[in-house]
Amino acid sequence: MRKARARHCRVSLDDFGAGMSSFEYLRRFPVDQIKIDGSFIEHIAQSRFDREIVSAISAIARSLGCSVVAEKVERQDALEILQEMGVAFGQGYLLHRPEPLEAIVARATAQAISPVGRRA
């Protein structure tokens, strides 16, 4: 992991909160981003417990200088709660369906080379 970081790669800790050793990973590994396990996001609108856990993980991540990604964002109410908590990144069907990497690269390339805000 240190070699990857030396090459300017960013490191994400996936599925944070899913296992008992998640906090130990924070102590042992230099990470740039924490991805909160989707099991806490799935019912965040209905579960005070899940809201408190996500809020606490987000606060810890930010205090360590890590960005936060919420996994399994599939409902608008969950997205709104996460935004209120200051979670800046999300992944899930509400935001975008999975697709082949080639399609993502092609779209990004087309957007990068197309003229934007052309004036006559």
C-alpha positions in Angstrom: 0.0 0.0 0.0 2.8 2.4 0.8 4.3 1.7 -2.7 1.0 2.6 -4.3 0.8 5.8 -2.3 4.4 6.6 -3.3 3.2 6.5 -6.9 0.5 9.0 -6.0 -2.3 6.4 -5.9 -5.1 7.1 -3.5 -6.2 4.3 -1.1 -9.8 3.6 -0.1 -11.0 1.5 2.8 -14.0 -0.4 1.4 -17.0 -1.7 3.4 -16.0 0.2 6.5 -18.1 -0.8 9.5 -18.9 -4.3 8.2 -16.3 -6.1 10.3 -15.1 -5.9 13.8 -11.6 -4.8 12.8 -12.5 -1.7 10.7 -11.0 0.7 13.3 -7.8 -1.3 13.5 -7.5 -0.9 9.7 -7.5 2.9 10.2 -4.7 2.6 12.7 -2.6 0.3 10.6 -3.1 1.5 7.0 -2.7 5.0 5.5 -6.0 5.6 3.7 -7.3 8.6 1.8 -11.0 7.6 1.7 -13.4 5.6 3.8 -16.3 3.9 2.0 -19.1 3.3 4.6 -20.7 -0.1 4.2 -24.0 0.0 2.4 -25.8 -1.9 5.2 -25.7 1.4 7.2 -27.0 3.4 4.3 -29.8 1.1 3.1 -32.2 2.0 6.0 -30.7 5.3 7.1 -34.0 7.2 6.7 -35.8 4.8 9.1 -33.0 3.9 11.5 -31.7 6.3 14.1 -29.0 3.8 14.9 -27.7 3.8 11.3 -27.8 7.6 11.1 -25.7 7.9 14.3 -23.2 5.3 13.1 -22.8 7.0 9.7 -22.5 10.4 11.4 -19.8 9.1 13.7 -17.8 7.3 11.0 -18.0 10.5 8.9 -16.7 12.6 11.7 -13.9 10.3 12.4 -12.9 10.1 8.7 -12.9 13.8 8.4 -10.8 14.3 11.5 -8.3 11.9 10.0 -8.2 13.8 6.7 -10.1 11.2 4.8 -13.0 11.7 2.4 -16.2 9.7 2.9 -18.1 7.6 0.3 -21.6 6.2 1.1 -22.2 2.9 -0.6 -25.6 1.6 -1.7 -27.3 5.0 -2.1 -30.6 3.9 -3.7 -33.2 6.3 -2.3 -33.6 10.0 -2.5 -34.3 10.3 1.3 -31.0 8.6 2.0 -29.2 10.9 -0.3 -30.7 14.0 1.4 -29.7 12.7 4.9 -26.2 12.0 3.7 -25.9 15.4 2.2 -27.0 17.0 5.4 -24.3 15.0 7.2 -21.7 16.4 4.9 -21.0 13.1 3.1 -19.7 14.4 -0.2 -19.4 11.2 -2.3 -21.9 8.3 -2.9 -22.3 5.2 -5.0 -25.5 3.4 -5.8 -28.3 2.9 -8.2 -29.9 6.2 -7.4 -26.8 8.0 -8.6 -25.8 5.7 -11.6 -26.3 2.2 -12.7 -23.1 0.0 -13.1 -21.7 -0.1 -16.6 -18.7 -1.3 -18.4 -15.5 0.7 -17.8 -15.1 1.2 -21.6 -18.5 3.0 -21.7 -17.4 5.3 -18.9 -14.1 6.1 -20.5 -15.7 6.7 -23.9 -18.3 9.1 -22.3 -15.6 11.0 -20.3 -13.4 11.3 -23.4 -16.3 12.6 -25.5 -17.1 15.2 -22.9 -13.5 16.2 -22.5 -13.1 16.9 -26.2 -16.5 18.5 -27.0 -16.6 22.3 -27.1 -18.2 23.7 -24.0 -19.8 27.2 -23.8 -18.9 28.1 -27.4 -19.6 31.7 -28.2 -20.7 33.0 -31.6 
